[in-house]
Amino acid sequence: MTALLDRTGRPVAVCLAAAGIVASVLIGKDGLDTVVGCGAAADDRPSQTAKDWVTHADHVVVATPTAERDTNRRDFAEGPLRYATDRTVTFRTDGVLWSAQSPRRPLGEDFEMVAAGWRVHRESGVRTKATTAYAPRLETGHTYLLALRWADGRWTVLGEGAAVPFDDRTVARGEWCGRVLSEEDVALGEHFSRTDDTSLEKVLSGRDEQAVKRALESASGRPATPEP
């Protein structure tokens, strides 16, 4: 997940900043570290472009969260937080748009993935959302485009660019950083975005899954899924 100063051009980030969102963000390569804002990140692998996806992912899927549970609770002896959690989210596989020729693991009808969870404040007991930098929080009631890789015994996305809102089967429509955005929100941010931003999310904003498949096929030089 790329650094905040390197990613200020992301259109969605501009929209979120304009909305005045200040949230706790769980990020990190080796763990989940709390920072302020929906911002800084450090991807495990390149995750922005279609080429990144076909180079590093096992599967690119359309998936919908169907359930979630709090996991990995961390209690704090002092400070404003009483405890924080992650969420283990169960996804329904709605469609596989691309698979590696030799994926590390086949993908079933359902799968689980760890996502940003909650912070519980000591004095008030209020639960607030933790969000992942420059990426959807992965919430029920929404659909996502995910570039998945099997690593360390679990499914994970490649990085912040590998989880894209996909409500109504439309790129860049839906939940992002805990808020719901439309393509118009993204387009507003694009007015300020970097001209060299070639992320799949930006290039295919407002397009459908067939456009995604074509982009993946073009990047990989072969059909979207391997021959049986």
N, C-alpha and C positions, 0 to 999 in steps of 0.2 A: 504494500500500500504506500503510495508515493507521498512525499512530504507536502505539507500545506502550502508552502511558498511555491512549490513546483506545480501545484494543481489549482491555483486560484482561477485558472481559465475554465474549469469545468462549469458548464452552464447551470447544472443543478445546484452547485454550491452557491452561485450568485443568487439564485432564487431563494434558497434557504436563508442566506445572510440577509436578504431583503425582508424576509418574513420575521427576522429578529429571533431566530432559533438559537438558543444557547442550551446545549444539552451535554450530558456526560457521554463520552464515547469510549467504548471498549475496543481496543485494537491491539495488534502486536503479533510478531512472528512467532515468538516462543511462549507467549502467554497473552493474557488480556489485561492491558494497562489502561488506567483511567486518565483521560485528558479532558480539557474543557473545549467544547465546540464540536461541530460535526466536521472534523478537519483532518488532522495529520494521520498518516498511515504509512505502512511499510509492507508491500506485497511480498509473499513468499516467492512468487513467480510472475513474469510479465502477464498482464491480464486485460489489456485495453483493447487490442485489435482482434479481428477475426484470425489473423495469422498467429497471434499469441494463443488463442483458444485452441486451434487445431494442433499447435505444437506441443502444448502442455496438458491439455485436458484428456480425460478418458471418455467423457460423454458431455454433450451439450443438450440440455433438456428444458422443456416447459414443465414447470412443477408448481403445485398449489399446496401451501401448508394446511394440514387438516387438524393438527393438535399440537400442543406444546406443554412442557412441564419445566418447572424450575430445577436447575441442577447446579452443582459446583458452588454451593453457598460459601461465602467468605464473611466471617464475623469480625467486627472491629471493636477493640476494647475502648477506643477513644476516637474523638473526631465527630463530624456532623453525621456520618453514616453509621447505622446500626449493623447493617450487613448488605452485601451485594450478591447477585446470582447471575448465572448464565441461563439460557433456555435451550433445551433440546427440543428441536422442532421436527415433527413428522411431516413429510411431504408425500403427496400423491404424484406419481409420474404421469403427467398428461400427454407427453410425447417426447420421443428422442429425435432430435433434429440432426445430430451428428455423433458418431462414435469413432474412436481410434481403431485402427485395424487390429491391434492387440491390446485391448483395454486391460488395466490391472485387475479389474473386477467387473463382472456384469452388473447391470442395474435392474433392480426388481420393480414391481408395481408401486412399492412404497420404499422410502429410505429416510434416514434421520441425519440431521446435521446440527452442530452447536451454533447458536446465534447469540447476539447481544441480549442481555436480560434486564434486570431491574436493580435499582438502588433504593434502599429503604432508609429514610431519614430517622435519626435517633429521637429527636424531640417530638416530631409530629406523627411519625409512623407512616408518612406518605410514601407510596411507591412511585418512583419516576422512571421513565424509560431510559435505558442505555442504548446508544445507537452506534453503528459501525461507520467509520469514516468514509464519506463519499459513497455510500452504498445503502441499499435497502436494509431495513431492520429484519425483514422476513416475518411478516405477520399473517395470521389467518385472515381470510376474507380477500386476499390478493393473490395474484399469479405472477410468477417470475421466470425469467430466462437465466439459466445457471450453467456455467462452465465448471464441471465437477472433476475432481481428481481424487483417487483413493490414496491416502497417505496416512501413515501411522495408525492403521487399523480403523479408519473412519473416512467418511466422505467430507470433503471441504471444497470451497470454491478456490480458484487460483489466486484471487485477490480482489481488491475493491472494484475493479472493472468487470469482474466475472459474475456479478449478480445485478441484473437489470430489471426494472419494473416492466411487467408485461400483461397488465390487465387488458381484457378484451382482445388478447392476442396482438397487442400493439406495443412496439418498442417505446420505452420512456413514458408510458402511461401507468400510473399507480403509486404504490407506497415507496417513499424514499426518505431515509433518515427519520422514520417514524411519522412522516407527513405524507399526505396524498397530493400528487402533482399531476397535471395534465401536460399534453404535448405543448400547449400554449405557454405553460410555465417554463418549460425547457427552452422553447423558442425565445422567450424574453431574455433568458440568461445567455443564449447564444450571441446576442448582440454584443456582449462583453467578452465572449470566449476567445481563446487562443485560436488563430487561424491554422495552426499545425496540429490541432486536436483531431486525431483520426480514430478515436475510440469507436468501437462497434456501436455503443449507445448513441453517440452523436451522429455518426454516419447514417445509421438506419432509424433514427428517431421518427416515429409515426408510421413505420412500415410494419408488415405482418411477418408471420413465421416463414413463409415462402422466400421472402427477401433475405431472412437470416440464413436459411438453408443454402441459398445461392451464394451468399457471401462466404460461408464456410466451405462449400465445394470449390469455389474459386481459389480460396486461400490454401486449401489442401491439395488441389489438383486431382480430386477423385470424388465419386459419389458420396453423399452425406453419411451413409452407413455402410460398413463392410459387407461384402458378399457373404452369404451363409456358407 
